[in-house]
Amino acid sequence: MSNRLLSRAANASPQTRRLADALVQARSAGTQVSELIPATRATLDQLAKTYIDRSTEPGVADGGRRPVRVPLRGWIVALACIDVELLLVVLRLINDDQFLVYTYFAIVGTLLAAIDIAVMRLPDWLTLPSYPAILALLGLNAHWFGDGAAMLRAVEASGVVLGVFLVLCLFTDTGLGDLKFAGLIGLTLGARSWGSVVEGFAVAWGIATVWGVMQLFRGRLKSRIPLGPYLTAGTMLALLWL
């Protein structure tokens, strides 16, 4: 098992190879313990296999830094959706203290959804810089409106969401890009309320489930579906109407 995992890690990124080596070494060191606790060996194997499998998927081993090729019509549709969302945000949320946060997410979330539909990836160059951007906007709002509780709640919600999605990444086909995007959603919805966090993700999973069932009956269901569009839709619906 160790040789097979090491051979699969040979084509992975340096960071993943180091992680895989450490996991395999931990598995070897835990052989005696696993004789007493069988679940130990299975857990180490699962962790190593999960990280190596994720790293060898297209666009994941390099951290999502490869060029994103989205068809022109995809960008046109994305820009049209952004225009509509910004109009709705202005009409319904302009008096909200977190208006700038919601506006930023409407733009970035829709772009990420378009990319995810086209190439099944949520690139780091768009998700990771959004963390300090949203935190900066939350900090400005806390200074302007004197509401530090909203920023604290947003950070707490993001941490909870990241923890939940980390478990999903380890034991399901959920990608690491989905995990990073979910953390952004936690910041955005958490700035509003804990109820919005629950509602946003519930709506997102509900839409994804309905769409998956429809595709299953049509015989078009793929082994993996992009979660980005559903997460964006659930977030915007929670902000605008729930």
PyRosetta script that sets phi, psi and omega in degrees:
from pyrosetta import init, pose_from_sequence

init()
pose = pose_from_sequence("MSNRLLSRAANASPQTRRLADALVQARSAGTQVSELIPATRATLDQLAKTYIDRSTEPGVADGGRRPVRVPLRGWIVALACIDVELLLVVLRLINDDQFLVYTYFAIVGTLLAAIDIAVMRLPDWLTLPSYPAILALLGLNAHWFGDGAAMLRAVEASGVVLGVFLVLCLFTDTGLGDLKFAGLIGLTLGARSWGSVVEGFAVAWGIATVWGVMQLFRGRLKSRIPLGPYLTAGTMLALLWL")
pose.set_psi(1, -41.9)
pose.set_omega(1, -179.2)
pose.set_phi(2, -62.9)
pose.set_psi(2, -43.4)
pose.set_omega(2, 179.9)
pose.set_phi(3, -62.5)
pose.set_psi(3, -41.0)
pose.set_omega(3, -179.0)
pose.set_phi(4, -65.0)
pose.set_psi(4, -41.8)
pose.set_omega(4, 179.1)
pose.set_phi(5, -66.1)
pose.set_psi(5, -40.1)
pose.set_omega(5, 179.5)
pose.set_phi(6, -65.7)
pose.set_psi(6, -37.5)
pose.set_omega(6, 179.1)
pose.set_phi(7, -66.6)
pose.set_psi(7, -36.8)
pose.set_omega(7, 178.4)
pose.set_phi(8, -71.6)
pose.set_psi(8, -29.9)
pose.set_omega(8, -179.9)
pose.set_phi(9, -76.2)
pose.set_psi(9, -15.1)
pose.set_omega(9, -177.4)
pose.set_phi(10, -59.6)
pose.set_psi(10, -31.8)
pose.set_omega(10, -178.2)
pose.set_phi(11, -93.9)
pose.set_psi(11, 4.7)
pose.set_omega(11, -176.5)
pose.set_phi(12, -88.8)
pose.set_psi(12, 176.7)
pose.set_omega(12, 179.2)
pose.set_phi(13, -70.1)
pose.set_psi(13, 158.3)
pose.set_omega(13, -179.6)
pose.set_phi(14, -55.9)
pose.set_psi(14, -40.2)
pose.set_omega(14, -179.7)
pose.set_phi(15, -63.0)
pose.set_psi(15, -40.8)
pose.set_omega(15, -178.6)
pose.set_phi(16, -70.4)
pose.set_psi(16, -36.5)
pose.set_omega(16, 177.9)
pose.set_phi(17, -62.1)
pose.set_psi(17, -42.2)
pose.set_omega(17, 178.2)
pose.set_phi(18, -63.2)
pose.set_psi(18, -41.2)
pose.set_omega(18, 178.6)
pose.set_phi(19, -64.2)
pose.set_psi(19, -42.7)
pose.set_omega(19, 180.0)
pose.set_phi(20, -63.9)
pose.set_psi(20, -41.9)
pose.set_omega(20, 178.5)
pose.set_phi(21, -60.5)
pose.set_psi(21, -43.0)
pose.set_omega(21, -179.9)
pose.set_phi(22, -64.6)
pose.set_psi(22, -40.2)
pose.set_omega(22, 179.8)
pose.set_phi(23, -66.6)
pose.set_psi(23, -40.7)
pose.set_omega(23, 179.2)
pose.set_phi(24, -66.4)
pose.set_psi(24, -40.8)
pose.set_omega(24, 177.5)
pose.set_phi(25, -63.8)
pose.set_psi(25, -39.5)
pose.set_omega(25, 177.7)
pose.set_phi(26, -63.9)
pose.set_psi(26, -37.3)
pose.set_omega(26, 178.2)
pose.set_phi(27, -64.1)
pose.set_psi(27, -41.8)
pose.set_omega(27, -179.5)
pose.set_phi(28, -65.7)
pose.set_psi(28, -42.1)
pose.set_omega(28, -179.7)
pose.set_phi(29, -67.0)
pose.set_psi(29, -25.5)
pose.set_omega(29, -177.8)
pose.set_phi(30, -93.9)
pose.set_psi(30, 11.8)
pose.set_omega(30, -177.6)
pose.set_phi(31, -59.8)
pose.set_psi(31, -44.6)
pose.set_omega(31, -178.6)
pose.set_phi(32, -65.6)
pose.set_psi(32, -39.3)
pose.set_omega(32, 179.1)
pose.set_phi(33, -65.7)
pose.set_psi(33, -36.7)
pose.set_omega(33, -176.6)
pose.set_phi(34, -67.2)
pose.set_psi(34, -20.9)
pose.set_omega(34, 176.0)
pose.set_phi(35, -66.9)
pose.set_psi(35, -29.7)
pose.set_omega(35, 178.3)
pose.set_phi(36, -89.4)
pose.set_psi(36, -33.4)
pose.set_omega(36, -179.0)
pose.set_phi(37, -126.2)
pose.set_psi(37, 91.4)
pose.set_omega(37, -176.1)
pose.set_phi(38, -55.1)
pose.set_psi(38, -30.2)
pose.set_omega(38, -177.3)
pose.set_phi(39, -66.1)
pose.set_psi(39, -23.4)
pose.set_omega(39, -178.4)
pose.set_phi(40, -61.8)
pose.set_psi(40, -49.8)
pose.set_omega(40, -178.5)
pose.set_phi(41, -63.8)
pose.set_psi(41, -41.6)
pose.set_omega(41, 179.9)
pose.set_phi(42, -63.3)
pose.set_psi(42, -39.5)
pose.set_omega(42, -179.6)
pose.set_phi(43, -65.9)
pose.set_psi(43, -43.8)
pose.set_omega(43, 178.9)
pose.set_phi(44, -63.4)
pose.set_psi(44, -41.8)
pose.set_omega(44, 177.0)
pose.set_phi(45, -60.5)
pose.set_psi(45, -42.7)
pose.set_omega(45, -178.2)
pose.set_phi(46, -65.1)
pose.set_psi(46, -42.3)
pose.set_omega(46, 178.4)
pose.set_phi(47, -62.2)
pose.set_psi(47, -47.5)
pose.set_omega(47, 179.9)
pose.set_phi(48, -62.6)
pose.set_psi(48, -45.0)
pose.set_omega(48, -179.2)
pose.set_phi(49, -63.1)
pose.set_psi(49, -39.2)
pose.set_omega(49, -178.3)
pose.set_phi(50, -64.0)
pose.set_psi(50, -47.6)
pose.set_omega(50, -177.7)
pose.set_phi(51, -67.2)
pose.set_psi(51, -38.6)
pose.set_omega(51, 179.9)
pose.set_phi(52, -69.8)
pose.set_psi(52, -40.8)
pose.set_omega(52, 178.3)
pose.set_phi(53, -60.7)
pose.set_psi(53, -42.7)
pose.set_omega(53, -179.1)
pose.set_phi(54, -64.1)
pose.set_psi(54, -38.9)
pose.set_omega(54, -173.7)
pose.set_phi(55, -71.9)
pose.set_psi(55, -24.7)
pose.set_omega(55, -176.9)
pose.set_phi(56, -92.5)
pose.set_psi(56, 0.4)
pose.set_omega(56, 175.4)
pose.set_phi(57, -75.5)
pose.set_psi(57, 145.7)
pose.set_omega(57, 179.6)
pose.set_phi(58, -56.6)
pose.set_psi(58, 129.0)
pose.set_omega(58, 175.5)
pose.set_phi(59, 84.2)
pose.set_psi(59, -1.4)
pose.set_omega(59, -179.8)
pose.set_phi(60, -104.4)
pose.set_psi(60, -40.6)
pose.set_omega(60, -177.7)
pose.set_phi(61, -61.2)
pose.set_psi(61, -31.0)
pose.set_omega(61, -179.1)
pose.set_phi(62, -95.9)
pose.set_psi(62, 13.4)
pose.set_omega(62, 178.6)
pose.set_phi(63, 73.3)
pose.set_psi(63, 18.0)
pose.set_omega(63, 178.5)
pose.set_phi(64, 73.0)
pose.set_psi(64, 26.1)
pose.set_omega(64, -175.9)
pose.set_phi(65, -94.0)
pose.set_psi(65, -2.6)
pose.set_omega(65, 178.9)
pose.set_phi(66, -71.3)
pose.set_psi(66, 156.4)
pose.set_omega(66, -178.9)
pose.set_phi(67, -56.1)
pose.set_psi(67, 138.9)
pose.set_omega(67, 178.1)
pose.set_phi(68, -96.7)
pose.set_psi(68, 120.3)
pose.set_omega(68, -178.5)
pose.set_phi(69, -107.7)
pose.set_psi(69, 100.8)
pose.set_omega(69, 179.2)
pose.set_phi(70, -109.8)
pose.set_psi(70, 132.3)
pose.set_omega(70, 178.6)
pose.set_phi(71, -56.4)
pose.set_psi(71, 151.6)
pose.set_omega(71, -178.5)
pose.set_phi(72, -56.3)
pose.set_psi(72, -41.2)
pose.set_omega(72, -179.6)
pose.set_phi(73, -64.3)
pose.set_psi(73, -28.7)
pose.set_omega(73, 177.2)
pose.set_phi(74, -65.4)
pose.set_psi(74, -43.5)
pose.set_omega(74, 177.5)
pose.set_phi(75, -65.9)
pose.set_psi(75, -38.9)
pose.set_omega(75, 179.9)
pose.set_phi(76, -61.8)
pose.set_psi(76, -46.2)
pose.set_omega(76, 178.6)
pose.set_phi(77, -63.1)
pose.set_psi(77, -42.3)
pose.set_omega(77, -179.4)
pose.set_phi(78, -61.7)
pose.set_psi(78, -44.7)
pose.set_omega(78, 179.7)
pose.set_phi(79, -64.7)
pose.set_psi(79, -38.0)
pose.set_omega(79, 177.0)
pose.set_phi(80, -63.6)
pose.set_psi(80, -42.4)
pose.set_omega(80, 178.1)
pose.set_phi(81, -63.6)
pose.set_psi(81, -39.2)
pose.set_omega(81, 178.5)
pose.set_phi(82, -61.6)
pose.set_psi(82, -43.3)
pose.set_omega(82, 178.9)
pose.set_phi(83, -59.0)
pose.set_psi(83, -44.9)
pose.set_omega(83, -179.2)
pose.set_phi(84, -65.8)
pose.set_psi(84, -43.6)
pose.set_omega(84, -178.3)
pose.set_phi(85, -65.4)
pose.set_psi(85, -41.7)
pose.set_omega(85, 178.8)
pose.set_phi(86, -63.2)
pose.set_psi(86, -39.7)
pose.set_omega(86, 176.9)
pose.set_phi(87, -60.9)
pose.set_psi(87, -45.0)
pose.set_omega(87, 179.8)
pose.set_phi(88, -65.9)
pose.set_psi(88, -39.9)
pose.set_omega(88, 178.3)
pose.set_phi(89, -61.5)
pose.set_psi(89, -43.3)
pose.set_omega(89, 179.1)
pose.set_phi(90, -63.9)
pose.set_psi(90, -43.6)
pose.set_omega(90, -177.0)
pose.set_phi(91, -68.0)
pose.set_psi(91, -36.7)
pose.set_omega(91, -171.4)
pose.set_phi(92, -105.8)
pose.set_psi(92, -23.7)
pose.set_omega(92, -171.1)
pose.set_phi(93, -124.7)
pose.set_psi(93, 9.3)
pose.set_omega(93, -174.9)
pose.set_phi(94, -62.7)
pose.set_psi(94, -25.3)
pose.set_omega(94, 179.6)
pose.set_phi(95, -90.3)
pose.set_psi(95, -0.8)
pose.set_omega(95, 179.3)
pose.set_phi(96, -78.3)
pose.set_psi(96, 141.4)
pose.set_omega(96, 179.6)
pose.set_phi(97, -60.0)
pose.set_psi(97, -30.3)
pose.set_omega(97, -176.9)
pose.set_phi(98, -97.4)
pose.set_psi(98, 27.0)
pose.set_omega(98, -177.5)
pose.set_phi(99, -54.7)
pose.set_psi(99, -43.2)
pose.set_omega(99, -178.7)
pose.set_phi(100, -65.7)
pose.set_psi(100, -36.3)
pose.set_omega(100, 177.8)
pose.set_phi(101, -63.9)
pose.set_psi(101, -45.9)
pose.set_omega(101, -178.9)
pose.set_phi(102, -66.4)
pose.set_psi(102, -36.5)
pose.set_omega(102, 178.6)
pose.set_phi(103, -65.1)
pose.set_psi(103, -44.1)
pose.set_omega(103, 179.2)
pose.set_phi(104, -61.2)
pose.set_psi(104, -45.0)
pose.set_omega(104, -178.5)
pose.set_phi(105, -65.8)
pose.set_psi(105, -37.0)
pose.set_omega(105, 179.9)
pose.set_phi(106, -57.8)
pose.set_psi(106, -38.6)
pose.set_omega(106, -180.0)
pose.set_phi(107, -73.8)
pose.set_psi(107, -54.9)
pose.set_omega(107, -175.3)
pose.set_phi(108, -68.2)
pose.set_psi(108, -42.0)
pose.set_omega(108, -179.2)
pose.set_phi(109, -61.7)
pose.set_psi(109, -39.4)
pose.set_omega(109, 179.6)
pose.set_phi(110, -69.9)
pose.set_psi(110, -39.2)
pose.set_omega(110, 176.6)
pose.set_phi(111, -62.6)
pose.set_psi(111, -43.2)
pose.set_omega(111, 178.4)
pose.set_phi(112, -64.1)
pose.set_psi(112, -38.5)
pose.set_omega(112, 178.4)
pose.set_phi(113, -63.2)
pose.set_psi(113, -42.2)
pose.set_omega(113, 179.6)
pose.set_phi(114, -63.7)
pose.set_psi(114, -41.6)
pose.set_omega(114, 179.2)
pose.set_phi(115, -66.2)
pose.set_psi(115, -41.3)
pose.set_omega(115, -178.7)
pose.set_phi(116, -64.1)
pose.set_psi(116, -38.8)
pose.set_omega(116, 177.8)
pose.set_phi(117, -64.0)
pose.set_psi(117, -40.4)
pose.set_omega(117, -174.3)
pose.set_phi(118, -76.5)
pose.set_psi(118, -43.8)
pose.set_omega(118, -171.2)
pose.set_phi(119, -127.5)
pose.set_psi(119, 6.7)
pose.set_omega(119, 178.6)
pose.set_phi(120, 57.7)
pose.set_psi(120, 40.7)
pose.set_omega(120, 177.8)
pose.set_phi(121, -143.3)
pose.set_psi(121, 150.9)
pose.set_omega(121, 172.4)
pose.set_phi(122, -121.0)
pose.set_psi(122, 94.1)
pose.set_omega(122, -168.4)
pose.set_phi(123, -65.7)
pose.set_psi(123, 142.8)
pose.set_omega(123, 179.9)
pose.set_phi(124, -62.0)
pose.set_psi(124, -33.2)
pose.set_omega(124, -175.5)
pose.set_phi(125, -66.1)
pose.set_psi(125, -12.1)
pose.set_omega(125, 176.9)
pose.set_phi(126, -109.4)
pose.set_psi(126, -34.1)
pose.set_omega(126, -178.3)
pose.set_phi(127, -78.9)
pose.set_psi(127, -48.5)
pose.set_omega(127, -173.2)
pose.set_phi(128, -64.8)
pose.set_psi(128, -44.8)
pose.set_omega(128, 177.6)
pose.set_phi(129, -64.6)
pose.set_psi(129, -18.2)
pose.set_omega(129, -179.2)
pose.set_phi(130, -71.6)
pose.set_psi(130, -22.8)
pose.set_omega(130, 177.8)
pose.set_phi(131, -63.2)
pose.set_psi(131, -56.8)
pose.set_omega(131, 177.9)
pose.set_phi(132, -64.2)
pose.set_psi(132, -30.1)
pose.set_omega(132, 179.1)
pose.set_phi(133, -63.8)
pose.set_psi(133, -48.8)
pose.set_omega(133, -179.7)
pose.set_phi(134, -67.7)
pose.set_psi(134, -39.3)
pose.set_omega(134, 178.2)
pose.set_phi(135, -62.6)
pose.set_psi(135, -37.8)
pose.set_omega(135, 177.8)
pose.set_phi(136, -64.5)
pose.set_psi(136, -42.3)
pose.set_omega(136, 178.0)
pose.set_phi(137, -64.9)
pose.set_psi(137, -39.0)
pose.set_omega(137, 176.9)
pose.set_phi(138, -64.0)
pose.set_psi(138, -39.1)
pose.set_omega(138, 178.3)
pose.set_phi(139, -65.1)
pose.set_psi(139, -41.5)
pose.set_omega(139, 177.1)
pose.set_phi(140, -61.9)
pose.set_psi(140, -43.6)
pose.set_omega(140, 179.2)
pose.set_phi(141, -64.0)
pose.set_psi(141, -38.9)
pose.set_omega(141, 178.5)
pose.set_phi(142, -63.0)
pose.set_psi(142, -36.5)
pose.set_omega(142, 179.3)
pose.set_phi(143, -72.9)
pose.set_psi(143, -42.8)
pose.set_omega(143, -176.9)
pose.set_phi(144, -69.8)
pose.set_psi(144, -43.7)
pose.set_omega(144, -172.8)
pose.set_phi(145, -104.5)
pose.set_psi(145, -2.7)
pose.set_omega(145, 178.6)
pose.set_phi(146, 65.6)
pose.set_psi(146, 30.6)
pose.set_omega(146, -177.7)
pose.set_phi(147, -116.4)
pose.set_psi(147, 76.5)
pose.set_omega(147, 178.4)
pose.set_phi(148, -71.1)
pose.set_psi(148, -19.2)
pose.set_omega(148, -179.0)
pose.set_phi(149, -64.2)
pose.set_psi(149, -34.9)
pose.set_omega(149, -179.3)
pose.set_phi(150, -64.7)
pose.set_psi(150, -41.6)
pose.set_omega(150, 179.3)
pose.set_phi(151, -66.3)
pose.set_psi(151, -42.9)
pose.set_omega(151, 178.4)
pose.set_phi(152, -62.1)
pose.set_psi(152, -43.7)
pose.set_omega(152, 178.7)
pose.set_phi(153, -63.3)
pose.set_psi(153, -38.5)
pose.set_omega(153, 179.5)
pose.set_phi(154, -63.4)
pose.set_psi(154, -43.7)
pose.set_omega(154, 179.3)
pose.set_phi(155, -65.3)
pose.set_psi(155, -42.4)
pose.set_omega(155, 178.7)
pose.set_phi(156, -62.7)
pose.set_psi(156, -43.7)
pose.set_omega(156, 179.8)
pose.set_phi(157, -63.6)
pose.set_psi(157, -40.4)
pose.set_omega(157, 178.2)
pose.set_phi(158, -62.5)
pose.set_psi(158, -41.5)
pose.set_omega(158, 178.5)
pose.set_phi(159, -62.7)
pose.set_psi(159, -42.2)
pose.set_omega(159, 178.5)
pose.set_phi(160, -63.7)
pose.set_psi(160, -45.5)
pose.set_omega(160, -179.1)
pose.set_phi(161, -63.6)
pose.set_psi(161, -42.2)
pose.set_omega(161, 178.6)
pose.set_phi(162, -62.1)
pose.set_psi(162, -38.8)
pose.set_omega(162, 177.9)
pose.set_phi(163, -63.6)
pose.set_psi(163, -43.5)
pose.set_omega(163, 179.3)
pose.set_phi(164, -64.1)
pose.set_psi(164, -45.2)
pose.set_omega(164, -178.1)
pose.set_phi(165, -71.8)
pose.set_psi(165, -26.7)
pose.set_omega(165, 174.8)
pose.set_phi(166, -63.1)
pose.set_psi(166, -42.0)
pose.set_omega(166, 176.4)
pose.set_phi(167, -62.5)
pose.set_psi(167, -41.8)
pose.set_omega(167, 178.4)
pose.set_phi(168, -63.2)
pose.set_psi(168, -38.2)
pose.set_omega(168, 178.8)
pose.set_phi(169, -64.9)
pose.set_psi(169, -36.3)
pose.set_omega(169, -177.3)
pose.set_phi(170, -74.2)
pose.set_psi(170, -32.9)
pose.set_omega(170, -170.4)
pose.set_phi(171, -120.1)
pose.set_psi(171, 1.0)
pose.set_omega(171, 176.3)
pose.set_phi(172, -135.1)
pose.set_psi(172, -172.7)
pose.set_omega(172, 179.3)
pose.set_phi(173, -87.2)
pose.set_psi(173, 10.4)
pose.set_omega(173, 177.6)
pose.set_phi(174, -61.9)
pose.set_psi(174, 132.9)
pose.set_omega(174, -177.1)
pose.set_phi(175, -86.4)
pose.set_psi(175, 162.1)
pose.set_omega(175, 178.4)
pose.set_phi(176, -67.1)
pose.set_psi(176, -29.4)
pose.set_omega(176, 175.6)
pose.set_phi(177, -62.3)
pose.set_psi(177, -38.6)
pose.set_omega(177, 177.0)
pose.set_phi(178, -63.4)
pose.set_psi(178, -38.3)
pose.set_omega(178, 179.3)
pose.set_phi(179, -61.4)
pose.set_psi(179, -47.7)
pose.set_omega(179, -178.3)
pose.set_phi(180, -65.2)
pose.set_psi(180, -39.5)
pose.set_omega(180, 179.3)
pose.set_phi(181, -67.5)
pose.set_psi(181, -38.4)
pose.set_omega(181, 179.4)
pose.set_phi(182, -62.3)
pose.set_psi(182, -35.6)
pose.set_omega(182, 176.8)
pose.set_phi(183, -62.1)
pose.set_psi(183, -38.4)
pose.set_omega(183, 176.2)
pose.set_phi(184, -63.2)
pose.set_psi(184, -41.2)
pose.set_omega(184, 178.8)
pose.set_phi(185, -64.5)
pose.set_psi(185, -38.5)
pose.set_omega(185, 176.4)
pose.set_phi(186, -59.7)
pose.set_psi(186, -41.1)
pose.set_omega(186, 176.9)
pose.set_phi(187, -63.3)
pose.set_psi(187, -44.1)
pose.set_omega(187, -175.5)
pose.set_phi(188, -67.6)
pose.set_psi(188, -51.8)
pose.set_omega(188, -178.1)
pose.set_phi(189, -74.4)
pose.set_psi(189, -31.9)
pose.set_omega(189, 178.7)
pose.set_phi(190, -64.2)
pose.set_psi(190, -28.5)
pose.set_omega(190, 177.6)
pose.set_phi(191, -63.6)
pose.set_psi(191, -22.3)
pose.set_omega(191, -179.6)
pose.set_phi(192, -91.8)
pose.set_psi(192, -58.3)
pose.set_omega(192, 178.6)
pose.set_phi(193, -173.8)
pose.set_psi(193, 162.8)
pose.set_omega(193, 174.4)
pose.set_phi(194, -66.6)
pose.set_psi(194, -33.4)
pose.set_omega(194, 177.8)
pose.set_phi(195, -61.6)
pose.set_psi(195, -38.8)
pose.set_omega(195, 178.3)
pose.set_phi(196, -65.0)
pose.set_psi(196, -35.8)
pose.set_omega(196, 177.6)
pose.set_phi(197, -60.9)
pose.set_psi(197, -48.8)
pose.set_omega(197, -179.7)
pose.set_phi(198, -63.4)
pose.set_psi(198, -45.2)
pose.set_omega(198, -178.1)
pose.set_phi(199, -63.7)
pose.set_psi(199, -43.7)
pose.set_omega(199, -178.0)
pose.set_phi(200, -60.8)
pose.set_psi(200, -47.4)
pose.set_omega(200, -179.1)
pose.set_phi(201, -72.8)
pose.set_psi(201, -34.1)
pose.set_omega(201, 177.1)
pose.set_phi(202, -63.1)
pose.set_psi(202, -44.0)
pose.set_omega(202, 178.6)
pose.set_phi(203, -65.1)
pose.set_psi(203, -42.0)
pose.set_omega(203, -179.8)
pose.set_phi(204, -60.0)
pose.set_psi(204, -48.5)
pose.set_omega(204, 179.9)
pose.set_phi(205, -67.7)
pose.set_psi(205, -34.1)
pose.set_omega(205, 177.5)
pose.set_phi(206, -63.7)
pose.set_psi(206, -45.7)
pose.set_omega(206, 178.6)
pose.set_phi(207, -63.3)
pose.set_psi(207, -43.8)
pose.set_omega(207, -179.8)
pose.set_phi(208, -62.1)
pose.set_psi(208, -39.4)
pose.set_omega(208, -179.6)
pose.set_phi(209, -66.4)
pose.set_psi(209, -45.9)
pose.set_omega(209, 179.5)
pose.set_phi(210, -61.3)
pose.set_psi(210, -45.3)
pose.set_omega(210, 179.7)
pose.set_phi(211, -63.3)
pose.set_psi(211, -41.2)
pose.set_omega(211, 179.1)
pose.set_phi(212, -62.9)
pose.set_psi(212, -41.4)
pose.set_omega(212, 178.3)
pose.set_phi(213, -64.7)
pose.set_psi(213, -41.7)
pose.set_omega(213, 178.4)
pose.set_phi(214, -61.1)
pose.set_psi(214, -44.4)
pose.set_omega(214, 179.7)
pose.set_phi(215, -67.7)
pose.set_psi(215, -31.8)
pose.set_omega(215, 178.5)
pose.set_phi(216, -65.0)
pose.set_psi(216, -44.0)
pose.set_omega(216, 179.0)
pose.set_phi(217, -67.7)
pose.set_psi(217, -27.5)
pose.set_omega(217, 178.0)
pose.set_phi(218, -84.7)
pose.set_psi(218, -6.2)
pose.set_omega(218, -178.5)
pose.set_phi(219, 73.9)
pose.set_psi(219, 23.4)
pose.set_omega(219, -177.0)
pose.set_phi(220, -114.9)
pose.set_psi(220, 8.4)
pose.set_omega(220, -175.7)
pose.set_phi(221, -70.2)
pose.set_psi(221, 126.3)
pose.set_omega(221, 177.7)
pose.set_phi(222, -86.5)
pose.set_psi(222, 164.8)
pose.set_omega(222, 179.9)
pose.set_phi(223, -65.2)
pose.set_psi(223, -31.2)
pose.set_omega(223, 176.9)
pose.set_phi(224, -134.8)
pose.set_psi(224, 143.3)
pose.set_omega(224, 178.5)
pose.set_phi(225, -120.6)
pose.set_psi(225, 147.4)
pose.set_omega(225, 178.7)
pose.set_phi(226, -72.2)
pose.set_psi(226, 125.7)
pose.set_omega(226, -178.9)
pose.set_phi(227, -86.1)
pose.set_psi(227, -20.5)
pose.set_omega(227, -176.0)
pose.set_phi(228, -51.4)
pose.set_psi(228, -49.4)
pose.set_omega(228, -179.5)
pose.set_phi(229, -61.0)
pose.set_psi(229, -39.1)
pose.set_omega(229, -178.7)
pose.set_phi(230, -71.1)
pose.set_psi(230, -38.7)
pose.set_omega(230, 177.5)
pose.set_phi(231, -64.6)
pose.set_psi(231, -40.7)
pose.set_omega(231, 178.1)
pose.set_phi(232, -65.3)
pose.set_psi(232, -45.5)
pose.set_omega(232, -179.2)
pose.set_phi(233, -62.0)
pose.set_psi(233, -44.4)
pose.set_omega(233, 179.9)
pose.set_phi(234, -63.5)
pose.set_psi(234, -39.1)
pose.set_omega(234, 179.2)
pose.set_phi(235, -64.9)
pose.set_psi(235, -48.1)
pose.set_omega(235, -178.4)
pose.set_phi(236, -65.5)
pose.set_psi(236, -39.0)
pose.set_omega(236, 177.7)
pose.set_phi(237, -64.0)
pose.set_psi(237, -40.6)
pose.set_omega(237, 178.8)
pose.set_phi(238, -64.5)
pose.set_psi(238, -36.7)
pose.set_omega(238, -178.6)
pose.set_phi(239, -75.1)
pose.set_psi(239, -38.5)
pose.set_omega(239, -170.9)
pose.set_phi(240, -88.6)
pose.set_psi(240, -33.6)
pose.set_omega(240, -171.0)
pose.set_phi(241, -129.5)
pose.set_psi(241, -15.6)
pose.set_omega(241, -175.8)
pose.set_phi(242, -99.9)
pose.dump_pdb("model.pdb")
